[in-house]
Amino acid sequence: MSVVQTDKAPAAIGPYSQGIIAGGLLFASGQIALDPETGGMVGQTVQEQAHQVLRNVAALLEAAGTDFDHVVKTTCFLSDMGNFAAFNQVYAEYFPGRKPARSAVEAPHLPKGALVEVEVVAEVVAD
């Protein structure tokens, strides 16, 4: 196993790693809409936060040597399932081709009052 760490995504806010590579897969911890430089929350709407969340996911994927095309599974947590359609509009921009398997659940009390959190499992691409 190896740890994935990048300054281009928010530092862990608890006792966990940003990501772990094991068995050729990246298991990325859930990302919320934190700015990696300031640690502050980005955006007031689910769309604004979703863009930041997925930029953070992209940074972890890059640090692990992979990308959105190699994501096999996502888990999406929404503070209000009423934001499902709005979230999907943003999410679809990051997965324009093959879509990974996905779960989406309502979780009304996300860290730091976030509206959305996304975790991914991705295949790590060999050089």
All heavy atoms as an XYZ file, in Angstrom:
932
protein
N       0.846     -1.185      0.000
C       0.000      0.000      0.000
C       0.884      1.239      0.000
O       1.968      1.227      0.567
C      -0.887      0.037      1.246
C      -2.003     -0.959      1.247
S      -3.254     -0.699      2.536
C      -2.299     -0.501      3.996
N       0.358      2.293     -0.589
C       1.063      3.574     -0.542
C       0.059      4.693     -0.303
O      -1.108      4.606     -0.691
C       1.860      3.819     -1.822
O       1.014      3.854     -2.943
N       0.549      5.740      0.337
C      -0.282      6.895      0.680
C      -0.212      7.919     -0.445
O       0.857      8.188     -0.985
C       0.194      7.529      2.009
C      -0.557      8.821      2.312
C       0.050      6.536      3.146
N      -1.353      8.504     -0.787
C      -1.423      9.600     -1.756
C      -1.557     10.895     -0.966
O      -2.432     11.020     -0.113
C      -2.620      9.424     -2.708
C      -2.752     10.638     -3.620
C      -2.479      8.149     -3.507
N      -0.684     11.833     -1.263
C      -0.676     13.128     -0.581
C      -0.374     14.197     -1.618
O       0.564     14.059     -2.390
C       0.394     13.132      0.517
C       0.817     14.498      1.030
C      -0.314     15.296      1.644
O      -1.127     14.750      2.370
N      -0.354     16.573      1.358
N      -1.179     15.245     -1.658
C      -0.929     16.366     -2.555
C      -1.374     17.660     -1.901
O      -2.396     17.692     -1.202
C      -1.639     16.189     -3.920
O      -1.364     17.343     -4.735
C      -3.133     16.017     -3.778
N      -0.618     18.721     -2.159
C      -0.996     20.051     -1.684
C      -2.070     20.680     -2.569
O      -2.606     21.729     -2.238
C       0.221     20.974     -1.650
C       1.235     20.547     -0.603
O       0.862     19.838      0.346
O       2.418     20.923     -0.746
N      -2.384     20.029     -3.699
C      -3.384     20.555     -4.625
C      -4.812     20.184     -4.215
O      -5.769     20.591     -4.852
C      -3.103     20.067     -6.035
C      -1.800     20.610     -6.593
C      -1.555     20.104     -7.986
C      -0.228     20.634     -8.510
N       0.059     20.096     -9.857
N      -4.928     19.379     -3.166
C      -6.231     19.046     -2.583
C      -6.149     19.389     -1.106
O      -5.052     19.458     -0.534
C      -6.552     17.565     -2.780
N      -7.292     19.610     -0.447
C      -7.263     19.974      0.972
C      -6.591     18.902      1.830
O      -6.741     17.703      1.574
C      -8.749     20.088      1.344
C      -9.465     20.267      0.063
C      -8.663     19.558     -0.978
N      -5.862     19.349      2.809
C      -5.260     18.432      3.772
C      -6.372     17.728      4.544
O      -7.467     18.275      4.713
C      -4.350     19.194      4.725
N      -6.079     16.537      5.002
C      -7.052     15.802      5.809
C      -7.396     16.616      7.059
O      -6.513     17.221      7.677
C      -6.488     14.445      6.195
N      -8.676     16.626      7.430
C      -9.106     17.381      8.613
C      -9.346     16.441      9.800
O     -10.016     16.795     10.753
C     -10.355     18.249      8.326
C     -11.519     17.417      7.808
C     -10.016     19.352      7.337
C     -12.823     18.196      7.639
N      -8.771     15.266      9.706
C      -8.888     14.271     10.765
C      -7.794     13.233     10.613
O      -6.895     13.380      9.785
N      -7.871     12.156     11.370
C      -6.832     11.122     11.345
C      -7.029     10.137     10.181
O      -7.401      8.977     10.380
C      -6.986     10.445     12.708
C      -8.434     10.607     13.031
C      -8.838     11.931     12.445
N      -6.825     10.620      8.962
C      -6.958      9.784      7.774
C      -6.058     10.328      6.676
O      -5.555     11.442      6.759
C      -8.421      9.714      7.304
C      -9.030     11.061      6.967
C      -8.913     11.603      5.688
C      -9.721     11.792      7.926
C      -9.471     12.840      5.382
C     -10.282     13.022      7.623
C     -10.157     13.535      6.353
O     -10.701     14.756      6.041
N      -5.857      9.530      5.627
C      -5.065      9.925      4.467
C      -5.969     10.473      3.380
O      -7.139     10.100      3.295
C      -4.320      8.706      3.904
O      -3.426      8.186      4.857
N      -5.422     11.322      2.533
C      -6.184     11.805      1.385
C      -6.565     10.636      0.488
O      -7.647     10.623     -0.087
C      -5.377     12.825      0.577
C      -5.217     14.169      1.258
C      -4.314     15.076      0.438
O      -3.257     14.652     -0.047
N      -4.719     16.327      0.283
N      -5.663      9.686      0.376
C      -5.942      8.514     -0.447
C      -4.932      7.420     -0.174
O      -3.843      7.676      0.334
N      -5.317      6.208     -0.514
C      -4.455      5.038     -0.383
C      -4.521      4.277     -1.701
O      -5.612      4.056     -2.241
C      -4.932      4.109      0.770
C      -4.852      4.811      2.116
C      -4.156      2.787      0.766
C      -3.448      5.018      2.653
N      -3.355      3.855     -2.185
C      -3.300      2.975     -3.349
C      -3.027      1.571     -2.837
O      -2.061      1.341     -2.098
C      -2.212      3.403     -4.343
C      -2.536      4.786     -4.914
C      -2.076      2.365     -5.464
C      -1.452      5.372     -5.800
N      -3.897      0.645     -3.220
C      -3.742     -0.755     -2.852
C      -4.299     -1.611     -3.981
O      -5.373     -1.304     -4.514
C      -4.475     -1.058     -1.543
N      -3.570     -2.645     -4.347
C      -4.057     -3.553     -5.381
C      -4.346     -2.885     -6.703
O      -5.266     -3.292     -7.404
N      -3.591     -1.845     -7.049
C      -3.795     -1.160     -8.323
C      -4.970     -0.195     -8.342
O      -5.335      0.325     -9.392
N      -5.561      0.046     -7.162
C      -6.699      0.964     -7.068
C      -6.396      2.098     -6.105
O      -5.740      1.892     -5.082
C      -7.943      0.232     -6.572
C      -8.516     -0.851     -7.476
C      -9.623     -1.608     -6.749
C      -9.033     -0.269     -8.784
N      -6.901      3.282     -6.432
C      -6.876      4.418     -5.524
C      -8.190      4.433     -4.761
O      -9.268      4.424     -5.374
C      -6.740      5.733     -6.294
C      -7.035      7.013     -5.485
C      -5.992      7.212     -4.390
C      -7.135      8.212     -6.403
N      -8.095      4.466     -3.449
C      -9.249      4.665     -2.581
C      -9.103      6.065     -2.007
O      -8.279      6.289     -1.118
C      -9.281      3.606     -1.468
C      -9.439      2.206     -1.994
C      -8.334      1.464     -2.376
C     -10.702      1.656     -2.120
C      -8.479      0.179     -2.873
C     -10.859      0.365     -2.613
C      -9.741     -0.374     -2.992
N      -9.845      7.021     -2.574
C      -9.717      8.424     -2.179
C     -10.724      8.758     -1.096
O     -11.908      8.416     -1.204
C      -9.917      9.341     -3.376
N     -10.262      9.428     -0.065
C     -11.165      9.893      0.992
C     -12.142     10.906      0.419
O     -11.864     11.571     -0.586
C     -10.359     10.549      2.119
O      -9.573      9.585      2.775
N     -13.287     11.030      1.063
C     -14.300     11.970      0.621
C     -13.772     13.387      0.586
O     -13.045     13.816      1.483
N     -14.150     14.102     -0.455
C     -13.749     15.491     -0.630
C     -14.961     16.394     -0.475
O     -16.032     16.111     -1.020
C     -13.128     15.693     -2.020
C     -11.819     14.986     -2.212
C     -10.754     15.523     -1.272
O     -10.437     16.713     -1.272
N     -10.195     14.644     -0.456
N     -14.765     17.464      0.281
C     -15.771     18.517      0.372
C     -15.193     19.756     -0.299
O     -14.055     19.739     -0.775
C     -16.218     18.776      1.831
C     -15.042     19.178      2.717
C     -16.945     17.542      2.386
C     -15.446     19.584      4.136
N     -15.942     20.820     -0.344
C     -15.573     22.012     -1.120
C     -14.599     22.934     -0.386
O     -14.821     24.128     -0.277
C     -16.824     22.779     -1.527
N     -13.517     22.372      0.109
C     -12.494     23.192      0.761
C     -11.467     23.649     -0.261
O     -11.037     22.878     -1.117
C     -11.787     22.392      1.856
C     -12.638     21.987      3.054
C     -11.804     21.187      4.045
C     -13.254     23.203      3.724
N     -11.071     24.903     -0.143
C      -9.986     25.442     -0.955
C      -8.686     24.879     -0.404
O      -8.409     25.036      0.787
C      -9.999     26.971     -0.864
C      -8.916     27.621     -1.687
O      -7.728     27.267     -1.529
O      -9.249     28.513     -2.482
N      -7.868     24.221     -1.240
C      -6.637     23.618     -0.731
C      -5.635     24.628     -0.164
O      -4.828     24.277      0.691
C      -6.038     22.902     -1.934
C      -6.984     23.046     -3.045
C      -8.092     23.950     -2.637
N      -5.692     25.868     -0.631
C      -4.736     26.880     -0.170
C      -5.159     27.525      1.144
O      -4.332     27.752      2.019
C      -4.540     27.945     -1.244
C      -3.828     27.413     -2.479
C      -3.587     28.488     -3.516
O      -3.695     29.696     -3.195
O      -3.304     28.113     -4.669
N      -6.454     27.812      1.271
C      -6.908     28.540      2.455
C      -7.577     27.651      3.496
O      -7.693     28.038      4.660
C      -7.922     29.637      2.063
O      -9.129     29.008      1.590
C      -7.355     30.569      0.997
N      -8.069     26.488      3.070
C      -8.819     25.621      3.969
C     -10.246     26.078      4.188
O     -10.992     25.457      4.932
N     -10.649     27.161      3.515
C     -12.007     27.675      3.654
C     -12.975     27.015      2.686
O     -12.573     26.521      1.631
N     -14.246     27.018      3.052
C     -15.289     26.448      2.209
C     -15.512     27.340      0.991
O     -15.537     28.563      1.110
C     -16.588     26.320      3.006
C     -17.677     25.544      2.314
S     -17.319     23.800      2.044
C     -17.435     23.174      3.716
N     -15.673     26.717     -0.178
C     -15.901     27.425     -1.430
C     -17.355     27.225     -1.853
O     -17.814     26.090     -1.956
C     -14.967     26.890     -2.535
C     -15.304     27.507     -3.879
C     -13.511     27.138     -2.162
N     -18.063     28.309     -2.097
C     -19.393     28.238     -2.668
C     -20.521     28.160     -1.659
O     -20.382     27.593     -0.584
N     -21.649     28.734     -2.072
C     -22.865     28.730     -1.260
C     -23.922     27.786     -1.813
O     -24.835     27.410     -1.098
C     -23.441     30.149     -1.199
C     -22.508     31.162     -0.571
C     -22.231     30.862      0.884
O     -23.148     30.562      1.647
N     -20.976     30.909      1.281
N     -23.799     27.411     -3.092
C     -24.783     26.529     -3.721
C     -24.177     25.147     -3.926
O     -22.947     24.984     -3.930
C     -25.234     27.077     -5.089
O     -24.135     26.988     -6.013
C     -25.733     28.514     -4.981
N     -25.038     24.168     -4.147
C     -24.544     22.819     -4.383
C     -23.717     22.772     -5.671
O     -22.723     22.045     -5.741
C     -25.684     21.769     -4.386
C     -26.551     21.889     -5.623
C     -25.144     20.364     -4.228
N     -24.087     23.565     -6.671
C     -23.319     23.577     -7.915
C     -21.914     24.125     -7.681
O     -20.935     23.547     -8.165
C     -24.019     24.399     -9.006
C     -25.345     23.845     -9.447
C     -26.510     24.529     -8.751
O     -26.422     24.946     -7.588
N     -27.627     24.629     -9.448
N     -21.813     25.258     -6.998
C     -20.494     25.839     -6.716
C     -19.639     24.873     -5.910
O     -18.450     24.673     -6.211
C     -20.649     27.155     -5.959
C     -21.272     28.267     -6.758
C     -21.700     29.456     -5.906
O     -21.941     29.303     -4.687
O     -21.801     30.551     -6.476
N     -20.233     24.276     -4.889
C     -19.476     23.346     -4.064
C     -19.098     22.084     -4.851
O     -17.984     21.580     -4.707
C     -20.251     22.996     -2.794
C     -20.283     24.147     -1.804
C     -20.729     23.729     -0.426
O     -20.787     22.545     -0.092
N     -21.051     24.712      0.402
N     -19.999     21.603     -5.691
C     -19.702     20.396     -6.471
C     -18.500     20.612     -7.384
O     -17.652     19.720     -7.519
C     -20.925     19.964     -7.277
N     -18.408     21.780     -8.012
C     -17.230     22.059     -8.847
C     -15.948     21.996     -8.020
O     -14.959     21.392     -8.447
C     -17.359     23.422     -9.531
C     -18.181     23.408    -10.774
N     -17.811     22.742    -11.919
C     -19.379     23.975    -11.042
C     -18.729     22.906    -12.848
N     -19.708     23.654    -12.338
N     -15.932     22.604     -6.842
C     -14.729     22.581     -6.012
C     -14.419     21.154     -5.546
O     -13.269     20.726     -5.543
C     -14.861     23.510     -4.812
C     -13.595     23.583     -3.966
C     -12.416     24.143     -4.744
O     -12.534     25.141     -5.433
N     -11.260     23.480     -4.645
N     -15.452     20.442     -5.149
C     -15.270     19.046     -4.725
C     -14.606     18.241     -5.839
O     -13.630     17.518     -5.604
C     -16.631     18.413     -4.345
C     -16.549     16.904     -4.258
C     -17.134     18.993     -3.033
N     -15.107     18.378     -7.054
C     -14.579     17.581     -8.157
C     -13.216     18.072     -8.622
O     -12.398     17.279     -9.108
C     -15.607     17.490     -9.281
C     -16.823     16.651     -8.848
C     -18.014     16.885     -9.764
C     -16.476     15.182     -8.758
N     -12.902     19.343     -8.419
C     -11.522     19.811     -8.651
C     -10.587     19.169     -7.626
O      -9.457     18.780     -7.957
C     -11.447     21.339     -8.572
C     -11.993     22.039     -9.807
C     -11.671     23.524     -9.820
N     -12.336     24.275     -8.775
C     -13.499     24.896     -8.907
N     -14.168     24.843    -10.055
N     -14.026     25.563     -7.915
N     -11.047     19.050     -6.395
C     -10.235     18.386     -5.359
C     -10.037     16.914     -5.697
O      -8.931     16.371     -5.541
C     -10.889     18.539     -3.986
C     -10.886     19.966     -3.482
O     -10.167     20.831     -3.976
N     -11.717     20.237     -2.494
N     -11.097     16.263     -6.152
C     -10.987     14.861     -6.582
C      -9.983     14.748     -7.725
O      -9.134     13.854     -7.734
C     -12.368     14.297     -6.987
C     -12.223     12.951     -7.703
C     -13.275     14.155     -5.771
N     -10.060     15.659     -8.689
C      -9.128     15.634     -9.827
C      -7.680     15.726     -9.357
O      -6.797     15.038     -9.890
C      -9.448     16.777    -10.795
N      -7.413     16.559     -8.361
C      -6.052     16.700     -7.833
C      -5.571     15.392     -7.204
O      -4.405     15.006     -7.369
C      -5.997     17.836     -6.818
N      -6.452     14.700     -6.492
C      -6.072     13.411     -5.911
C      -5.840     12.369     -6.993
O      -4.889     11.576     -6.909
C      -7.144     12.930     -4.937
C      -7.235     13.688     -3.628
C      -8.421     13.190     -2.819
C      -5.953     13.526     -2.829
N      -6.698     12.349     -7.988
C      -6.513     11.416     -9.095
C      -5.168     11.652     -9.776
O      -4.409     10.711    -10.034
C      -7.658     11.558    -10.104
C      -9.040     11.112     -9.631
C     -10.115     11.565    -10.625
C      -9.095      9.607     -9.410
N      -4.857     12.907    -10.048
C      -3.589     13.247    -10.690
C      -2.409     12.821     -9.824
O      -1.435     12.251    -10.325
C      -3.522     14.748    -10.968
C      -2.233     15.176    -11.637
C      -2.152     16.674    -11.883
O      -3.155     17.386    -11.695
O      -1.055     17.129    -12.254
N      -2.478     13.086     -8.538
C      -1.382     12.719     -7.628
C      -1.158     11.209     -7.598
O      -0.041     10.747     -7.357
C      -1.665     13.242     -6.222
N      -2.220     10.451     -7.857
C      -2.125      8.992     -7.856
C      -1.764      8.429     -9.228
O      -1.587      7.220     -9.376
C      -3.448      8.386     -7.393
N      -1.676      9.293    -10.223
C      -1.335      8.838    -11.561
C      -2.519      8.312    -12.350
O      -2.373      7.407    -13.173
N      -3.679      8.891    -12.110
C      -4.876      8.452    -12.820
C      -5.759      9.655    -13.128
O      -5.328     10.801    -12.959
C      -5.614      7.342    -12.013
O      -6.619      6.757    -12.842
C      -6.200      7.850    -10.721
N      -6.969      9.401    -13.597
C      -7.855     10.505    -13.978
C      -9.309     10.042    -13.923
O      -9.597      8.892    -13.591
C      -7.502     11.035    -15.367
C      -7.512      9.950    -16.434
O      -8.327      9.002    -16.349
O      -6.706     10.052    -17.379
N     -10.225     10.948    -14.269
C     -11.658     10.643    -14.206
C     -12.046      9.465    -15.100
O     -12.993      8.746    -14.794
C     -12.503     11.872    -14.567
C     -12.606     12.874    -13.455
C     -11.917     14.079    -13.502
C     -13.402     12.623    -12.349
C     -12.015     15.008    -12.481
C     -13.518     13.548    -11.309
C     -12.815     14.738    -11.378
N     -11.325      9.256    -16.202
C     -11.640      8.147    -17.102
C     -11.418      6.785    -16.448
O     -11.910      5.776    -16.960
C     -10.807      8.225    -18.386
C     -11.232      9.358    -19.296
O     -12.382      9.831    -19.178
O     -10.406      9.772    -20.132
N     -10.667      6.750    -15.354
C     -10.349      5.484    -14.690
C     -11.063      5.318    -13.354
O     -10.771      4.403    -12.595
C      -8.830      5.362    -14.531
C      -8.146      5.197    -15.854
N      -7.748      6.270    -16.614
C      -7.857      4.093    -16.562
C      -7.212      5.828    -17.734
N      -7.268      4.519    -17.737
N     -12.006      6.217    -13.075
C     -12.812      6.076    -11.850
C     -13.809      4.940    -12.080
O     -14.527      4.928    -13.081
C     -13.540      7.391    -11.505
C     -14.512      7.191    -10.345
C     -12.518      8.475    -11.163
N     -13.819      3.989    -11.146
C     -14.725      2.851    -11.285
C     -15.947      2.969    -10.391
O     -16.980      2.366    -10.671
C     -14.001      1.506    -11.028
C     -12.929      1.274    -12.081
C     -13.410      1.440     -9.647
N     -15.864      3.764     -9.316
C     -16.973      3.874     -8.363
C     -16.903      5.209     -7.654
O     -15.817      5.656     -7.263
C     -16.884      2.748     -7.329
C     -17.877      2.814     -6.167
C     -19.279      2.442     -6.588
C     -20.220      2.179     -5.426
N     -20.695      3.380     -4.765
N     -18.028      5.857     -7.503
C     -18.117      7.062     -6.680
C     -19.216      6.866     -5.638
O     -20.181      6.136     -5.865
C     -18.445      8.335     -7.498
O     -19.760      8.232     -8.035
C     -17.445      8.568     -8.622
N     -19.021      7.520     -4.524
C     -20.078      7.634     -3.527
C     -20.284      9.122     -3.292
O     -19.328      9.837     -2.980
C     -19.719      6.914     -2.219
O     -19.375      5.558     -2.516
C     -20.893      6.934     -1.251
N     -21.509      9.574     -3.483
C     -21.836     10.989     -3.401
C     -22.796     11.199     -2.234
O     -23.833     10.535     -2.150
C     -22.487     11.456     -4.703
S     -21.483     11.081     -6.163
N     -22.425     12.109     -1.363
C     -23.230     12.426     -0.191
C     -23.783     13.833     -0.378
O     -23.025     14.769     -0.624
C     -22.371     12.384      1.075
C     -21.672     11.067      1.279
C     -20.389     10.873      0.810
C     -22.301     10.026      1.950
C     -19.731      9.660      0.992
C     -21.662      8.807      2.142
C     -20.375      8.628      1.662
N     -25.091     13.970     -0.290
C     -25.751     15.270     -0.418
C     -26.434     15.602      0.891
O     -27.115     14.750      1.476
C     -26.780     15.242     -1.542
C     -26.240     14.923     -2.940
C     -27.374     14.664     -3.903
C     -25.364     16.052     -3.428
N     -26.272     16.837      1.337
C     -26.921     17.241      2.587
C     -28.438     17.303      2.426
O     -29.172     17.213      3.399
C     -26.382     18.589      3.071
O     -26.728     19.610      2.152
N     -28.905     17.444      1.183
C     -30.339     17.515      0.893
C     -30.565     16.866     -0.469
O     -30.068     17.361     -1.484
C     -30.779     18.980      0.875
C     -32.248     19.171      0.552
O     -32.936     18.203      0.161
O     -32.709     20.316      0.688
N     -31.289     15.765     -0.508
C     -31.536     15.072     -1.769
C     -32.321     15.937     -2.741
O     -32.355     15.661     -3.942
C     -32.242     13.738     -1.509
C     -32.102     12.744     -2.652
S     -30.404     12.400     -3.185
C     -29.920     11.164     -1.998
N     -32.893     17.038     -2.272
C     -33.529     18.004     -3.156
C     -32.537     18.657     -4.111
O     -32.934     19.249     -5.110
N     -31.229     18.541     -3.818
C     -30.174     19.097     -4.673
C     -29.652     18.083     -5.683
O     -28.674     18.350     -6.385
C     -29.006     19.590     -3.818
C     -29.347     20.847     -3.051
O     -30.099     21.685     -3.525
N     -28.805     20.970     -1.858
N     -30.290     16.915     -5.771
C     -29.810     15.822     -6.611
C     -29.653     16.240     -8.072
O     -28.612     16.006     -8.687
C     -30.760     14.625     -6.474
C     -30.308     13.380     -7.159
C     -29.272     12.615     -6.655
C     -30.941     12.947     -8.314
C     -28.862     11.449     -7.277
C     -30.537     11.780     -8.946
C     -29.494     11.026     -8.429
N     -30.676     16.851     -8.661
C     -30.630     17.239    -10.076
C     -29.543     18.288    -10.326
O     -28.793     18.191    -11.303
C     -31.986     17.744    -10.544
N     -29.441     19.272     -9.456
C     -28.424     20.315     -9.610
C     -27.023     19.723     -9.498
O     -26.118     20.082    -10.253
C     -28.634     21.413     -8.573
N     -26.847     18.812     -8.549
C     -25.553     18.142     -8.402
C     -25.227     17.341     -9.663
O     -24.107     17.380    -10.163
C     -25.552     17.230     -7.171
C     -24.346     16.346     -7.099
C     -23.106     16.854     -6.743
C     -24.437     15.006     -7.428
C     -21.984     16.054     -6.698
C     -23.322     14.184     -7.387
C     -22.096     14.715     -7.022
N     -26.201     16.615    -10.181
C     -25.977     15.784    -11.369
C     -25.527     16.596    -12.572
O     -24.734     16.112    -13.385
C     -27.240     15.005    -11.731
C     -27.352     13.715    -10.977
O     -26.382     13.180    -10.447
N     -28.566     13.189    -10.915
N     -26.020     17.822    -12.711
C     -25.601     18.669    -13.833
C     -24.096     18.910    -13.789
O     -23.417     18.846    -14.804
C     -26.352     19.996    -13.819
C     -27.798     19.873    -14.205
C     -28.524     21.203    -14.128
O     -28.155     22.092    -13.360
N     -29.560     21.348    -14.942
N     -23.573     19.196    -12.607
C     -22.132     19.436    -12.456
C     -21.376     18.125    -12.593
O     -20.375     18.039    -13.320
C     -21.825     20.116    -11.100
C     -20.329     20.254    -10.888
C     -22.518     21.471    -11.026
N     -21.813     17.093    -11.910
C     -21.152     15.787    -11.928
C     -20.968     15.295    -13.367
O     -19.898     14.798    -13.731
C     -22.003     14.805    -11.113
C     -21.487     13.404    -11.005
C     -20.690     13.016     -9.926
C     -21.836     12.432    -11.936
C     -20.237     11.711     -9.794
C     -21.388     11.129    -11.817
C     -20.585     10.771    -10.744
O     -20.149      9.473    -10.624
N     -21.991     15.440    -14.195
C     -21.936     14.967    -15.580
C     -20.834     15.652    -16.380
O     -20.269     15.048    -17.307
C     -23.294     15.176    -16.256
N     -20.485     16.881    -16.041
C     -19.403     17.589    -16.738
C     -18.060     16.896    -16.537
O     -17.179     16.973    -17.392
C     -19.295     19.028    -16.233
C     -20.471     19.906    -16.582
C     -20.341     21.300    -16.000
O     -19.194     21.797    -15.845
O     -21.386     21.902    -15.681
N     -17.870     16.239    -15.407
C     -16.598     15.601    -15.079
C     -16.543     14.150    -15.551
O     -15.473     13.554    -15.566
C     -16.341     15.695    -13.569
C     -16.096     17.119    -13.140
C     -17.157     17.988    -12.905
C     -14.804     17.612    -13.008
C     -16.941     19.303    -12.538
C     -14.580     18.929    -12.642
C     -15.663     19.775    -12.410
O     -15.429     21.087    -12.048
N     -17.689     13.600    -15.939
C     -17.772     12.233    -16.447
C     -18.544     12.232    -17.770
O     -19.627     11.668    -17.868
C     -18.472     11.320    -15.426
C     -17.714     11.155    -14.145
C     -18.063     11.894    -13.027
C     -16.649     10.264    -14.055
C     -17.363     11.749    -11.837
C     -15.938     10.109    -12.864
C     -16.294     10.854    -11.756
N     -17.978     12.886    -18.814
C     -18.727     13.007    -20.072
C     -18.798     11.704    -20.867
O     -19.719     11.517    -21.654
C     -17.944     14.075    -20.842
C     -16.548     13.949    -20.319
C     -16.701     13.584    -18.864
N     -17.848     10.807    -20.664
C     -17.833      9.543    -21.410
C     -18.426      8.424    -20.579
O     -19.559      8.498    -20.121
N     -17.623      7.405    -20.375
C     -18.042      6.251    -19.576
C     -18.327      6.691    -18.157
O     -17.565      7.420    -17.545
C     -16.919      5.202    -19.580
C     -17.246      3.945    -18.818
C     -16.008      3.088    -18.563
N     -14.890      3.825    -17.995
C     -14.776      4.160    -16.707
N     -15.709      3.850    -15.854
N     -13.717      4.816    -16.278
N     -19.445      6.264    -17.652
C     -19.860      6.654    -16.302
C     -19.467      5.563    -15.303
O     -19.704      4.382    -15.551
C     -21.387      6.845    -16.229
C     -21.975      7.728    -17.316
C     -21.571      9.161    -17.179
C     -22.329     10.056    -18.136
N     -21.553     10.538    -19.244
N     -18.887      5.938    -14.162
C     -18.562      4.931    -13.148
C     -19.826      4.481    -12.414
O     -20.874      5.139    -12.483
C     -17.633      5.687    -12.197
C     -18.011      7.124    -12.350
C     -18.474      7.288    -13.772
N     -19.717      3.362    -11.721
C     -20.788      2.969    -10.811
C     -20.894      4.062     -9.748
O     -19.911      4.748     -9.440
C     -20.465      1.624    -10.172
N     -22.093      4.221     -9.160
C     -22.264      5.327     -8.213
C     -23.352      5.026     -7.205
O     -24.348      4.381     -7.516
C     -22.626      6.600     -8.970
C     -22.782      7.817     -8.059
C     -23.073      9.060     -8.836
N     -24.505      9.315     -8.864
C     -25.035     10.435     -9.313
N     -24.281     11.396     -9.817
N     -26.346     10.596     -9.304
N     -23.125      5.510     -6.009
C     -24.171      5.572     -4.988
C     -24.334      7.037     -4.629
O     -23.361      7.796     -4.616
C     -23.756      4.805     -3.727
O     -23.538      3.452     -4.017
N     -25.564      7.437     -4.343
C     -25.835      8.797     -3.883
C     -26.783      8.690     -2.695
O     -27.827      8.045     -2.795
C     -26.456      9.646     -4.989
N     -26.377      9.303     -1.594
C     -27.182      9.217     -0.381
C     -27.304     10.594      0.262
O     -26.443     11.449      0.098
C     -26.577      8.223      0.644
C     -26.580      6.820      0.093
C     -25.170      8.628      1.039
N     -28.397     10.780      0.972
C     -28.570     12.012      1.736
C     -27.859     11.856      3.075
O     -28.039     10.850      3.763
C     -30.048     12.307      1.957
C     -30.274     13.642      2.670
C     -31.741     13.996      2.756
O     -32.382     13.560      3.732
O     -32.228     14.696      1.857
N     -27.039     12.833      3.393
C     -26.317     12.876      4.668
C     -26.408     14.315      5.165
O     -25.608     15.166      4.772
C     -24.862     12.450      4.476
N     -27.381     14.610      6.011
C     -27.667     16.002      6.354
C     -26.598     16.718      7.172
O     -26.639     17.934      7.269
C     -28.984     15.916      7.121
C     -29.066     14.530      7.616
C     -28.322     13.684      6.624
N     -25.637     16.004      7.707
C     -24.628     16.651      8.547
C     -23.225     16.321      8.056
O     -22.478     15.591      8.704
C     -24.804     16.238     10.011
C     -26.161     16.558     10.543
N     -26.583     17.842     10.770
C     -27.203     15.769     10.856
C     -27.824     17.835     11.217
N     -28.227     16.584     11.270
N     -22.860     16.887      6.918
C     -21.531     16.678      6.356
C     -20.520     17.558      7.084
O     -20.885     18.578      7.689
C     -21.544     16.990      4.861
C     -22.390     16.035      4.016
C     -22.507     16.545      2.586
C     -21.813     14.631      4.050
N     -19.229     17.205      7.019
C     -18.207     18.011      7.700
C     -18.256     19.477      7.284
O     -18.482     19.796      6.115
C     -16.891     17.366      7.252
C     -17.261     15.964      6.882
C     -18.657     16.050      6.333
N     -18.046     20.343      8.245
C     -17.969     21.792      8.032
C     -19.208     22.376      7.363
O     -19.144     23.416      6.718
C     -16.698     22.154      7.274
C     -15.432     21.801      8.042
C     -14.213     22.405      7.401
C     -12.998     22.158      8.262
N     -12.572     23.309      9.012
N     -20.347     21.709      7.478
C     -21.576     22.219      6.890
C     -21.638     22.113      5.380
O     -22.451     22.786      4.744
N     -20.802     21.257      4.793
C     -20.774     21.095      3.333
C     -22.126     20.629      2.810
O     -22.879     19.944      3.500
C     -19.688     20.095      2.942
N     -22.401     20.996      1.570
C     -23.621     20.567      0.899
C     -23.426     19.261      0.141
O     -24.392     18.559     -0.159
C     -24.096     21.651     -0.080
C     -24.397     23.018      0.531
C     -24.773     24.012     -0.558
C     -25.501     22.891      1.576
N     -22.163     18.940     -0.184
C     -21.858     17.750     -0.972
C     -20.471     17.223     -0.608
O     -19.568     17.999     -0.282
C     -21.961     18.045     -2.492
C     -20.973     19.110     -2.921
C     -21.787     16.797     -3.317
N     -20.338     15.910     -0.652
C     -19.055     15.234     -0.462
C     -19.001     14.094     -1.462
O     -20.011     13.423     -1.704
C     -18.925     14.697      0.955
C     -17.619     13.986      1.233
C     -17.434     13.562      2.686
O     -18.323     13.863      3.518
O     -16.415     12.933      2.986
N     -17.820     13.874     -2.062
C     -17.661     12.799     -3.041
C     -16.384     12.038     -2.729
O     -15.330     12.634     -2.518
C     -17.590     13.355     -4.488
C     -17.301     12.230     -5.493
C     -18.874     14.083     -4.848
N     -16.506     10.701     -2.727
C     -15.339      9.832     -2.622
C     -15.296      8.968     -3.875
O     -16.331      8.697     -4.481
C     -15.365      8.974     -1.364
C     -16.482      7.979     -1.298
C     -16.500      7.156     -0.014
O     -16.104      7.677      1.045
O     -16.936      6.007     -0.090
N     -14.081      8.568     -4.253
C     -13.929      7.765     -5.478
C     -12.996      6.580     -5.247
O     -12.123      6.621     -4.371
C     -13.396      8.597     -6.670
C     -14.310      9.771     -6.984
C     -11.981      9.078     -6.441
N     -13.205      5.578     -6.068
C     -12.269      4.464     -6.234
C     -11.893      4.482     -7.711
O     -12.777      4.549     -8.577
C     -12.909      3.110     -5.861
C     -11.936      1.970     -6.119
C     -13.377      3.118     -4.408
N     -10.578      4.465     -7.990
C     -10.125      4.562     -9.373
C      -8.994      3.593     -9.646
O      -8.169      3.318     -8.766
C      -9.662      5.989     -9.687
N      -8.956      3.125    -10.867
C      -7.843      2.304    -11.315
C      -6.623      3.206    -11.473
O      -6.722      4.296    -12.046
C      -8.215      1.673    -12.671
C      -7.127      0.831    -13.275
C      -7.515      0.309    -14.639
O      -8.245      1.009    -15.380
O      -7.075     -0.791    -14.961
N      -5.495      2.759    -10.952
C      -4.251      3.516    -11.115
C      -3.600      3.050    -12.409
O      -3.400      1.857    -12.618
C      -3.312      3.325     -9.916
C      -1.991      4.041    -10.141
C      -3.987      3.841     -8.654
N      -3.314      3.995    -13.278
C      -2.790      3.693    -14.598
C      -1.273      3.533    -14.514
O      -0.587      4.409    -13.990
C      -3.150      4.827    -15.590
C      -2.662      4.494    -16.992
C      -4.644      5.075    -15.586
N      -0.776      2.435    -15.021
C       0.681      2.208    -15.044
C       1.316      3.113    -16.093
O       0.721      3.396    -17.126
C       0.980      0.744    -15.355
N       2.541      3.553    -15.831
C       3.282      4.399    -16.780
C       3.645      3.649    -18.036
O       3.912      2.518    -18.078
C       4.556      4.941    -16.130
C       4.243      5.953    -15.039
O       3.200      6.624    -15.141
O       5.021      6.054    -14.086
